[in-house]
Amino acid sequence: MTNKRETRAWVDIDLDALAHNYHAIRDWTRREGGDPVKLLGMVKANAYGHGAVAVGRKLQELGAEMLAVACLAEAVELRQAGVTIPILCLGQTPVELADDLLEYDVTQTVGDLELGRALSAAAQVAGKELSIHIKLDTGMGRLGFMWREGSQATTVEEIKALCALPGLRAEGLYTHFATADEDVDYTELQGRRFQEARTTLEQAGIHLKNYHCASSAAVLNYPWTHMNMVRPGIALYGHYPDPASEIRGEPRLMPVMTLKARVTSVRTMPVGAKLGYGCTATLTRESRIAVLSIGYADGLPRSLSNKLQVKLHGTPCPILGRICMDMCMADVTALPQVKAGDTAVVYDRDLNRIAELAGTITDELVCRVSGRVPRVYWENGTRIV
C-alpha cells in the first residue's frame, strides 16, 4: 500500500549505500599505510538534502570522529536528536550565541582574532571552555586568517595570540581548496601554503590534534592532502565531484538518494499539440503524455525543462515542456503500460550528467530537494522511517 506521504514526490535514502561509501572512503585514505585518517562527515545543509538527523546518527554509529555543519542551528538539531560526537561549525556564529555553543558543546571555527577575543570573553563569563578550529585562507578568499606570501609573520602572531586566550581550546587547523576538482597547480599552491603554515606554527609552539584540508575532490585525487583528518561531502552521498574521478570510478561509490515522483495522469495528445507554459514543446506525432507530480517547488530545476529524461519501468522518457512549480510532463508513447499511480525515477546515479544539463553541480541538485519532499529511509532492505 502506498504511504500517504508518498503520493506526490519523495526521496528514498539508502543508509546501506551511505555505510558503503563511508567504508570505501576510509579504505581509500588508508591505502598507503600508516595511521588511520580521521573522518569528519559533512552534514551541513540537511546532510546535502539527505536528512541531517538520520545521516548524523548513522555516521556516528559507523565511527566517524566528527561532523561538520554550516551554522549553530544545524548543530543544535543534531545534539537534540542524540548525536554526541564532536560537531564543527564551519560558519560564523554571532558572539551573542556563544552560550549556545558552550551549552551544546559545539566546536567553533575562528578565522580572525577579533572573533576569538569576543568568544574568549563570553566563555570566561560562562566559566567554561570553548573548543575551536582555526581557519586559514590559503586562496579561497572567503574566511580565515590570511596566509599569503608576505603576510605569514603577522598571521603567526595573531594565531599565537588567539591560542593564548583564556576560555578557548584550539584543537584544529584547516583550510578549504578553491579548485580541487579543476586546477591542480592552484590546489598544490594552497597545499604548500597550508603545510608551510602548519610547520611554522609548530615551530612557534602551536601543536594541534586535527589538521584537515581535503573535501571530496581532494580526498579522491590528492592523497597528500589527507593529513590526519578528511572531510568528505558529496562523495559520502555517492557522487564524484569531478568527471576524472567518475571515469576512474575509484573508490567505488553508491548513490544514497533516489528522487521519485508519481504519475498522476496519462493522456493521448494529437500531433501539433503544445505543452506547458510558454508552449516550448510541440508534438510531432500523436503521443501519450504522463503528468508527474514534481516541479521546481520540490527542487527539480526549471533549467532541466525539455532536457531531462526520467525513468519509467526502467526506460528513459523525455520531459516535454517547461517544468512547472508542482508538475512536469513526460513522453511515454513508447510505454503503453504506463498508468496513473506508477513511479518515475527522476534521478539517482547519473547525477553528474544531469547537473551538467542543468548548468550546475551535483551538490546543488541534492541540496535543493525541498522540505516538502519526504525522506524515506532504508536499511538492510527494510524501510525504517
C-alpha positions as a Markdown table, in Angstrom:
| # | Residue | x | y | z |
|---|---|---|---|---|
| 1 | Met | 0.0 | 0.0 | 0.0 |
| 2 | Thr | 1.3 | 3.5 | -0.9 |
| 3 | Asn | 2.1 | 5.6 | 2.1 |
| 4 | Lys | 0.1 | 8.8 | 2.2 |
| 5 | Arg | 3.3 | 10.8 | 2.3 |
| 6 | Glu | 4.5 | 9.3 | -0.9 |
| 7 | Thr | 1.6 | 10.2 | -3.2 |
| 8 | Arg | 3.5 | 13.1 | -4.9 |
| 9 | Ala | 7.3 | 13.0 | -4.8 |
| 10 | Trp | 9.7 | 11.6 | -2.3 |
| 11 | Val | 13.3 | 10.5 | -1.9 |
| 12 | Asp | 14.5 | 7.1 | -0.9 |
| 13 | Ile | 17.6 | 7.3 | 1.3 |
| 14 | Asp | 19.7 | 4.1 | 1.3 |
| 15 | Leu | 21.7 | 4.0 | 4.6 |
| 16 | Asp | 23.5 | 0.9 | 3.4 |
| 17 | Ala | 24.8 | 2.9 | 0.5 |
| 18 | Leu | 25.9 | 5.6 | 3.0 |
| 19 | Ala | 27.8 | 2.9 | 5.0 |
| 20 | His | 29.4 | 1.6 | 1.9 |
| 21 | Asn | 30.7 | 5.0 | 0.9 |
| 22 | Tyr | 31.9 | 5.7 | 4.4 |
| 23 | His | 33.9 | 2.4 | 4.4 |
| 24 | Ala | 35.1 | 3.0 | 0.9 |
| 25 | Ile | 36.5 | 6.4 | 1.8 |
| 26 | Arg | 38.0 | 5.1 | 5.0 |
| 27 | Asp | 39.8 | 2.4 | 3.0 |
| 28 | Trp | 40.9 | 4.9 | 0.3 |
| 29 | Thr | 42.5 | 7.2 | 2.8 |
| 30 | Arg | 44.5 | 4.4 | 4.5 |
| 31 | Arg | 45.6 | 2.6 | 1.3 |
| 32 | Glu | 49.2 | 3.8 | 1.6 |
| 33 | Gly | 49.5 | 2.5 | 5.1 |
| 34 | Gly | 50.3 | 4.4 | 8.3 |
| 35 | Asp | 47.9 | 5.6 | 10.9 |
| 36 | Pro | 44.2 | 5.7 | 10.1 |
| 37 | Val | 42.9 | 9.1 | 8.9 |
| 38 | Lys | 40.1 | 10.6 | 10.9 |
| 39 | Leu | 36.8 | 11.2 | 9.1 |
| 40 | Leu | 34.8 | 14.5 | 9.6 |
| 41 | Gly | 31.5 | 13.9 | 7.9 |
| 42 | Met | 29.8 | 16.8 | 6.2 |
| 43 | Val | 26.2 | 17.0 | 7.3 |
| 44 | Lys | 25.6 | 20.7 | 6.6 |
| 45 | Ala | 22.5 | 21.7 | 4.5 |
| 46 | Asn | 20.4 | 18.9 | 6.0 |
| 47 | Ala | 23.2 | 16.4 | 5.0 |
| 48 | Tyr | 23.2 | 17.7 | 1.5 |
| 49 | Gly | 19.4 | 17.1 | 1.4 |
| 50 | His | 19.6 | 13.6 | 2.7 |
| 51 | Gly | 18.4 | 14.4 | 6.3 |
| 52 | Ala | 20.9 | 15.5 | 8.9 |
| 53 | Val | 19.5 | 13.7 | 11.8 |
| 54 | Ala | 19.3 | 10.2 | 10.2 |
| 55 | Val | 22.7 | 10.7 | 8.4 |
| 56 | Gly | 24.4 | 12.1 | 11.5 |
| 57 | Arg | 23.2 | 9.2 | 13.7 |
| 58 | Lys | 24.4 | 6.7 | 11.1 |
| 59 | Leu | 27.8 | 8.3 | 10.7 |
| 60 | Gln | 28.2 | 8.3 | 14.5 |
| 61 | Glu | 27.2 | 4.6 | 14.6 |
| 62 | Leu | 29.8 | 3.9 | 11.8 |
| 63 | Gly | 32.6 | 5.5 | 13.8 |
| 64 | Ala | 33.0 | 9.0 | 12.3 |
| 65 | Glu | 35.2 | 11.1 | 14.6 |
| 66 | Met | 33.4 | 14.4 | 13.9 |
| 67 | Leu | 30.6 | 16.0 | 11.9 |
| 68 | Ala | 30.5 | 19.4 | 10.3 |
| 69 | Val | 27.6 | 21.9 | 9.9 |
| 70 | Ala | 27.2 | 25.3 | 8.5 |
| 71 | Cys | 25.6 | 27.0 | 11.4 |
| 72 | Leu | 24.7 | 26.7 | 15.0 |
| 73 | Ala | 21.1 | 25.8 | 14.4 |
| 74 | Glu | 22.2 | 22.7 | 12.4 |
| 75 | Ala | 24.4 | 21.6 | 15.3 |
| 76 | Val | 21.6 | 22.1 | 17.9 |
| 77 | Glu | 19.3 | 19.9 | 15.8 |
| 78 | Leu | 21.9 | 17.1 | 15.9 |
| 79 | Arg | 22.5 | 17.4 | 19.6 |
| 80 | Gln | 18.8 | 17.4 | 20.4 |
| 81 | Ala | 18.5 | 14.2 | 18.2 |
| 82 | Gly | 21.1 | 12.5 | 20.4 |
| 83 | Val | 24.3 | 12.9 | 18.3 |
| 84 | Thr | 27.1 | 13.1 | 20.8 |
| 85 | Ile | 30.3 | 13.1 | 18.8 |
| 86 | Pro | 32.2 | 16.4 | 18.2 |
| 87 | Ile | 30.5 | 18.8 | 15.8 |
| 88 | Leu | 32.4 | 21.6 | 14.0 |
| 89 | Cys | 30.5 | 24.7 | 13.0 |
| 90 | Leu | 32.1 | 25.9 | 9.7 |
| 91 | Gly | 30.3 | 29.2 | 9.5 |
| 92 | Gln | 30.5 | 32.4 | 11.6 |
| 93 | Thr | 28.4 | 32.3 | 14.8 |
| 94 | Pro | 27.4 | 35.7 | 16.3 |
| 95 | Val | 29.2 | 36.1 | 19.6 |
| 96 | Glu | 25.8 | 36.7 | 21.4 |
| 97 | Leu | 25.1 | 33.0 | 20.7 |
| 98 | Ala | 28.4 | 31.8 | 22.4 |
| 99 | Asp | 26.4 | 30.5 | 25.4 |
| 100 | Asp | 24.6 | 28.1 | 23.0 |
| 101 | Leu | 27.9 | 27.0 | 21.5 |
| 102 | Leu | 29.0 | 26.1 | 25.0 |
| 103 | Glu | 25.7 | 24.5 | 26.1 |
| 104 | Tyr | 25.6 | 22.2 | 23.1 |
| 105 | Asp | 29.3 | 21.5 | 23.0 |
| 106 | Val | 29.9 | 22.8 | 19.5 |
| 107 | Thr | 33.4 | 23.4 | 18.2 |
| 108 | Gln | 33.5 | 26.8 | 16.5 |
| 109 | Thr | 35.6 | 27.9 | 13.5 |
| 110 | Val | 37.6 | 31.0 | 14.2 |
| 111 | Gly | 39.2 | 32.9 | 11.3 |
| 112 | Asp | 40.1 | 36.2 | 12.9 |
| 113 | Leu | 41.5 | 37.4 | 16.1 |
| 114 | Glu | 38.6 | 39.8 | 16.8 |
| 115 | Leu | 36.1 | 36.9 | 16.9 |
| 116 | Gly | 38.5 | 34.9 | 19.0 |
| 117 | Arg | 38.7 | 37.6 | 21.6 |
| 118 | Ala | 34.9 | 38.0 | 21.7 |
| 119 | Leu | 34.4 | 34.3 | 22.2 |
| 120 | Ser | 37.1 | 34.2 | 24.8 |
| 121 | Ala | 35.3 | 36.9 | 26.8 |
| 122 | Ala | 32.0 | 35.1 | 26.6 |
| 123 | Ala | 33.5 | 31.7 | 27.6 |
| 124 | Gln | 35.1 | 33.3 | 30.7 |
| 125 | Val | 31.8 | 34.9 | 31.7 |
| 126 | Ala | 30.2 | 31.5 | 31.4 |
| 127 | Gly | 33.0 | 29.8 | 33.3 |
| 128 | Lys | 33.5 | 27.3 | 30.5 |
| 129 | Glu | 36.0 | 26.4 | 27.7 |
| 130 | Leu | 35.1 | 26.6 | 24.0 |
| 131 | Ser | 36.7 | 24.3 | 21.5 |
| 132 | Ile | 37.8 | 25.9 | 18.3 |
| 133 | His | 39.3 | 25.1 | 14.9 |
| 134 | Ile | 41.4 | 27.8 | 13.3 |
| 135 | Lys | 40.6 | 28.6 | 9.7 |
| 136 | Leu | 43.3 | 29.6 | 7.2 |
| 137 | Asp | 42.6 | 31.4 | 4.0 |
| 138 | Thr | 45.2 | 30.0 | 1.6 |
| 139 | Gly | 43.5 | 31.1 | -1.6 |
| 140 | Met | 39.7 | 30.8 | -1.3 |
| 141 | Gly | 39.3 | 34.4 | -0.5 |
| 142 | Arg | 36.4 | 33.9 | 1.9 |
| 143 | Leu | 37.0 | 33.3 | 5.6 |
| 144 | Gly | 40.1 | 32.7 | 7.7 |
| 145 | Phe | 43.4 | 34.1 | 8.8 |
| 146 | Met | 45.2 | 35.2 | 5.6 |
| 147 | Trp | 48.2 | 33.0 | 4.7 |
| 148 | Arg | 49.9 | 34.6 | 1.6 |
| 149 | Glu | 53.4 | 35.4 | 0.7 |
| 150 | Gly | 54.4 | 38.4 | 2.8 |
| 151 | Ser | 51.6 | 38.0 | 5.4 |
| 152 | Gln | 52.9 | 35.0 | 7.2 |
| 153 | Ala | 54.6 | 36.7 | 10.1 |
| 154 | Thr | 51.6 | 38.8 | 11.0 |
| 155 | Thr | 49.3 | 35.7 | 10.8 |
| 156 | Val | 51.6 | 33.7 | 13.1 |
| 157 | Glu | 51.5 | 36.3 | 15.7 |
| 158 | Glu | 47.7 | 36.6 | 15.5 |
| 159 | Ile | 47.2 | 32.8 | 15.8 |
| 160 | Lys | 49.6 | 32.7 | 18.7 |
| 161 | Ala | 47.6 | 35.4 | 20.4 |
| 162 | Leu | 44.4 | 33.5 | 19.7 |
| 163 | Cys | 45.7 | 30.3 | 21.1 |
| 164 | Ala | 46.8 | 32.1 | 24.3 |
| 165 | Leu | 43.3 | 33.4 | 25.0 |
| 166 | Pro | 41.6 | 32.1 | 28.2 |
| 167 | Gly | 38.4 | 30.1 | 27.7 |
| 168 | Leu | 39.4 | 28.8 | 24.3 |
| 169 | Arg | 40.8 | 25.4 | 23.4 |
| 170 | Ala | 42.4 | 25.3 | 20.0 |
| 171 | Glu | 42.0 | 21.7 | 18.6 |
| 172 | Gly | 42.4 | 22.0 | 14.8 |
| 173 | Leu | 43.7 | 23.9 | 11.8 |
| 174 | Tyr | 42.1 | 23.8 | 8.4 |
| 175 | Thr | 41.7 | 25.4 | 5.0 |
| 176 | His | 39.5 | 24.9 | 2.0 |
| 177 | Phe | 40.6 | 24.4 | -1.6 |
| 178 | Ala | 39.0 | 26.6 | -4.2 |
| 179 | Thr | 39.7 | 24.4 | -7.3 |
| 180 | Ala | 40.5 | 20.8 | -6.2 |
| 181 | Asp | 38.2 | 19.4 | -8.9 |
| 182 | Glu | 39.7 | 21.7 | -11.7 |
| 183 | Asp | 43.1 | 23.2 | -11.2 |
| 184 | Val | 46.0 | 21.1 | -10.0 |
| 185 | Asp | 48.5 | 23.9 | -9.8 |
| 186 | Tyr | 46.4 | 26.2 | -7.7 |
| 187 | Thr | 45.4 | 23.3 | -5.4 |
| 188 | Glu | 49.1 | 22.5 | -4.9 |
| 189 | Leu | 49.8 | 26.1 | -4.2 |
| 190 | Gln | 47.1 | 26.2 | -1.5 |
| 191 | Gly | 48.5 | 22.9 | -0.2 |
| 192 | Arg | 52.0 | 24.3 | 0.1 |
| 193 | Arg | 50.7 | 27.3 | 1.9 |
| 194 | Phe | 48.8 | 25.1 | 4.4 |
| 195 | Gln | 51.9 | 22.9 | 5.0 |
| 196 | Glu | 54.0 | 26.0 | 5.5 |
| 197 | Ala | 51.6 | 27.4 | 8.0 |
| 198 | Arg | 51.4 | 24.2 | 9.9 |
| 199 | Thr | 55.2 | 23.8 | 10.1 |
| 200 | Thr | 55.7 | 27.5 | 11.0 |
| 201 | Leu | 53.1 | 27.3 | 13.8 |
| 202 | Glu | 54.5 | 24.1 | 15.2 |
| 203 | Gln | 57.9 | 25.8 | 15.3 |
| 204 | Ala | 56.3 | 28.6 | 17.2 |
| 205 | Gly | 54.9 | 26.1 | 19.7 |
| 206 | Ile | 51.4 | 25.7 | 18.4 |
| 207 | His | 50.7 | 22.0 | 18.1 |
| 208 | Leu | 47.1 | 20.9 | 17.3 |
| 209 | Lys | 45.5 | 17.5 | 17.2 |
| 210 | Asn | 43.5 | 17.9 | 13.9 |
| 211 | Tyr | 44.7 | 19.1 | 10.5 |
| 212 | His | 42.3 | 19.0 | 7.6 |
| 213 | Cys | 42.0 | 20.4 | 4.1 |
| 214 | Ala | 40.6 | 17.6 | 2.0 |
| 215 | Ser | 36.9 | 17.8 | 0.9 |
| 216 | Ser | 35.7 | 15.2 | -1.6 |
| 217 | Ala | 37.7 | 16.2 | -4.7 |
| 218 | Ala | 40.9 | 16.3 | -2.7 |
| 219 | Val | 40.1 | 13.1 | -0.8 |
| 220 | Leu | 39.8 | 11.3 | -4.1 |
| 221 | Asn | 42.5 | 13.0 | -6.2 |
| 222 | Tyr | 45.3 | 14.2 | -3.8 |
| 223 | Pro | 46.5 | 11.7 | -1.2 |
| 224 | Trp | 49.0 | 14.3 | 0.1 |
| 225 | Thr | 46.0 | 16.4 | 1.3 |
| 226 | His | 44.7 | 13.8 | 3.7 |
| 227 | Met | 46.7 | 15.0 | 6.7 |
| 228 | Asn | 45.2 | 13.3 | 9.8 |
| 229 | Met | 41.6 | 14.1 | 9.0 |
| 230 | Val | 39.5 | 14.3 | 5.9 |
| 231 | Arg | 36.1 | 15.9 | 5.4 |
| 232 | Pro | 34.2 | 14.3 | 2.5 |
| 233 | Gly | 30.8 | 15.8 | 1.5 |
| 234 | Ile | 29.3 | 14.8 | -1.8 |
| 235 | Ala | 31.4 | 11.6 | -2.0 |
| 236 | Leu | 29.8 | 10.4 | 1.2 |
| 237 | Tyr | 26.5 | 10.6 | -0.6 |
| 238 | Gly | 27.7 | 8.6 | -3.6 |
| 239 | His | 28.7 | 11.1 | -6.2 |
| 240 | Tyr | 32.1 | 12.0 | -7.7 |
| 241 | Pro | 32.9 | 15.8 | -7.6 |
| 242 | Asp | 34.6 | 15.8 | -10.9 |
| 243 | Pro | 34.5 | 13.8 | -14.2 |
| 244 | Ala | 38.0 | 12.4 | -13.8 |
| 245 | Ser | 37.1 | 10.7 | -10.5 |
| 246 | Glu | 33.9 | 9.4 | -12.0 |
| 247 | Ile | 35.6 | 7.9 | -15.1 |
| 248 | Arg | 38.2 | 6.3 | -12.8 |
| 249 | Gly | 35.5 | 5.0 | -10.5 |
| 250 | Glu | 37.8 | 4.7 | -7.5 |
| 251 | Pro | 36.8 | 4.3 | -4.8 |
| 252 | Arg | 33.5 | 2.8 | -5.9 |
| 253 | Leu | 30.7 | 5.0 | -4.6 |
| 254 | Met | 27.0 | 4.2 | -4.4 |
| 255 | Pro | 24.3 | 7.0 | -4.7 |
| 256 | Val | 22.4 | 7.3 | -1.4 |
| 257 | Met | 19.4 | 9.3 | -2.7 |
| 258 | Thr | 16.9 | 8.4 | -5.3 |
| 259 | Leu | 14.3 | 11.1 | -6.2 |
| 260 | Lys | 11.0 | 9.7 | -7.3 |
| 261 | Ala | 7.5 | 11.0 | -8.3 |
| 262 | Arg | 4.1 | 9.6 | -9.1 |
| 263 | Val | 2.4 | 9.6 | -12.4 |
| 264 | Thr | -0.9 | 11.5 | -11.8 |
| 265 | Ser | -2.4 | 11.1 | -15.3 |
| 266 | Val | -1.7 | 9.8 | -18.8 |
| 267 | Arg | -3.4 | 11.3 | -21.8 |
| 268 | Thr | -3.1 | 10.8 | -25.6 |
| 269 | Met | -2.4 | 14.1 | -27.3 |
| 270 | Pro | -2.6 | 14.9 | -31.0 |
| 271 | Val | 0.1 | 15.9 | -33.5 |
| 272 | Gly | 0.8 | 19.7 | -33.1 |
| 273 | Ala | -0.4 | 19.9 | -29.5 |
| 274 | Lys | 1.7 | 22.4 | -27.5 |
| 275 | Leu | 2.7 | 21.6 | -23.9 |
| 276 | Gly | 3.2 | 23.7 | -20.8 |
| 277 | Tyr | 4.0 | 27.3 | -20.0 |
| 278 | Gly | 5.3 | 29.2 | -23.0 |
| 279 | Cys | 4.4 | 26.4 | -25.3 |
| 280 | Thr | 8.0 | 25.4 | -25.6 |
| 281 | Ala | 7.3 | 21.8 | -26.8 |
| 282 | Thr | 5.2 | 20.9 | -29.8 |
| 283 | Leu | 4.3 | 17.3 | -30.5 |
| 284 | Thr | 5.5 | 16.0 | -33.8 |
| 285 | Arg | 3.3 | 12.8 | -33.5 |
| 286 | Glu | 0.4 | 11.6 | -31.6 |
| 287 | Ser | 1.8 | 11.0 | -28.1 |
| 288 | Arg | 1.0 | 9.6 | -24.7 |
| 289 | Ile | 1.9 | 12.3 | -22.1 |
| 290 | Ala | 2.3 | 11.4 | -18.4 |
| 291 | Val | 2.0 | 14.2 | -15.8 |
| 292 | Leu | 4.4 | 13.7 | -13.0 |
| 293 | Ser | 3.7 | 15.3 | -9.5 |
| 294 | Ile | 7.1 | 17.0 | -9.1 |
| 295 | Gly | 8.2 | 20.5 | -10.0 |
| 296 | Tyr | 10.6 | 23.3 | -9.2 |
| 297 | Ala | 9.0 | 23.8 | -5.8 |
| 298 | Asp | 10.1 | 20.3 | -5.0 |
| 299 | Gly | 13.7 | 21.2 | -6.1 |
| 300 | Leu | 13.6 | 20.0 | -9.7 |
| 301 | Pro | 15.5 | 22.7 | -11.6 |
| 302 | Arg | 13.4 | 24.5 | -14.2 |
| 303 | Ser | 16.5 | 24.6 | -16.3 |
| 304 | Leu | 16.0 | 20.9 | -17.0 |
| 305 | Ser | 12.9 | 21.7 | -19.0 |
| 306 | Asn | 13.0 | 19.8 | -22.3 |
| 307 | Lys | 16.3 | 18.3 | -21.3 |
| 308 | Leu | 15.8 | 15.8 | -18.5 |
| 309 | Gln | 14.9 | 12.1 | -19.0 |
| 310 | Val | 13.1 | 10.3 | -16.2 |
| 311 | Lys | 12.8 | 6.6 | -16.0 |
| 312 | Leu | 9.5 | 4.7 | -16.1 |
| 313 | His | 9.6 | 0.9 | -15.9 |
| 314 | Gly | 13.4 | 1.3 | -16.4 |
| 315 | Thr | 13.0 | 3.2 | -19.7 |
| 316 | Pro | 14.2 | 6.8 | -20.2 |
| 317 | Cys | 11.3 | 9.1 | -21.0 |
| 318 | Pro | 12.0 | 12.8 | -22.0 |
| 319 | Ile | 10.5 | 15.7 | -20.1 |
| 320 | Leu | 8.5 | 17.8 | -22.5 |
| 321 | Gly | 7.7 | 21.5 | -21.9 |
| 322 | Arg | 8.7 | 23.7 | -19.0 |
| 323 | Ile | 8.9 | 22.2 | -15.6 |
| 324 | Cys | 6.1 | 23.8 | -13.5 |
| 325 | Met | 6.0 | 24.6 | -9.9 |
| 326 | Asp | 4.4 | 21.4 | -8.9 |
| 327 | Met | 4.3 | 19.2 | -12.0 |
| 328 | Cys | 6.1 | 18.3 | -15.2 |
| 329 | Met | 5.2 | 16.2 | -18.3 |
| 330 | Ala | 7.0 | 13.2 | -19.8 |
| 331 | Asp | 6.6 | 11.5 | -23.2 |
| 332 | Val | 5.6 | 7.8 | -22.5 |
| 333 | Thr | 4.5 | 7.0 | -26.0 |
| 334 | Ala | 6.9 | 4.1 | -26.2 |
| 335 | Leu | 5.5 | 2.6 | -22.9 |
| 336 | Pro | 1.8 | 1.7 | -23.3 |
| 337 | Gln | 1.8 | 0.1 | -19.9 |
| 338 | Val | 2.4 | 3.4 | -18.0 |
| 339 | Lys | -0.6 | 4.4 | -16.0 |
| 340 | Ala | -1.6 | 6.8 | -13.2 |
| 341 | Gly | 0.0 | 5.8 | -9.9 |
| 342 | Asp | 3.2 | 4.5 | -11.5 |
| 343 | Thr | 6.5 | 5.6 | -10.0 |
| 344 | Ala | 9.0 | 7.7 | -12.1 |
| 345 | Val | 12.7 | 7.8 | -11.1 |
| 346 | Val | 13.6 | 11.4 | -11.6 |
| 347 | Tyr | 17.3 | 10.9 | -10.8 |
| 348 | Asp | 19.7 | 8.6 | -8.9 |
| 349 | Arg | 23.0 | 7.5 | -10.4 |
| 350 | Asp | 23.6 | 9.8 | -13.4 |
| 351 | Leu | 23.6 | 13.0 | -11.4 |
| 352 | Asn | 26.8 | 14.5 | -12.9 |
| 353 | Arg | 25.3 | 14.3 | -16.4 |
| 354 | Ile | 22.0 | 15.8 | -15.1 |
| 355 | Ala | 23.9 | 18.6 | -13.3 |
| 356 | Glu | 25.7 | 19.4 | -16.5 |
| 357 | Leu | 22.4 | 19.7 | -18.3 |
| 358 | Ala | 21.1 | 22.0 | -15.5 |
| 359 | Gly | 24.3 | 24.1 | -15.6 |
| 360 | Thr | 25.1 | 23.3 | -12.0 |
| 361 | Ile | 26.9 | 20.7 | -9.8 |
| 362 | Thr | 25.7 | 17.6 | -8.1 |
| 363 | Asp | 25.9 | 19.2 | -4.7 |
| 364 | Glu | 23.2 | 21.7 | -5.7 |
| 365 | Leu | 20.9 | 19.1 | -7.1 |
| 366 | Val | 20.7 | 17.1 | -3.9 |
| 367 | Cys | 20.7 | 20.1 | -1.6 |
| 368 | Arg | 17.8 | 21.8 | -3.4 |
| 369 | Val | 15.3 | 18.9 | -2.9 |
| 370 | Ser | 12.8 | 20.8 | -0.9 |
| 371 | Gly | 11.5 | 20.2 | 2.6 |
| 372 | Arg | 8.0 | 19.2 | 1.4 |
| 373 | Val | 9.5 | 16.1 | -0.3 |
| 374 | Pro | 9.5 | 13.3 | 2.3 |
| 375 | Arg | 12.7 | 11.4 | 3.0 |
| 376 | Val | 12.1 | 7.7 | 3.3 |
| 377 | Tyr | 15.0 | 5.7 | 4.9 |
| 378 | Trp | 16.0 | 2.2 | 4.1 |
| 379 | Glu | 18.4 | -0.2 | 5.8 |
| 380 | Asn | 19.1 | -3.9 | 5.2 |
| 381 | Gly | 16.3 | -3.8 | 2.6 |
| 382 | Thr | 13.8 | -2.6 | 5.2 |
| 383 | Arg | 12.1 | 0.8 | 5.5 |
| 384 | Ile | 13.0 | 2.3 | 8.9 |
| 385 | Val | 11.3 | 5.7 | 8.7 |
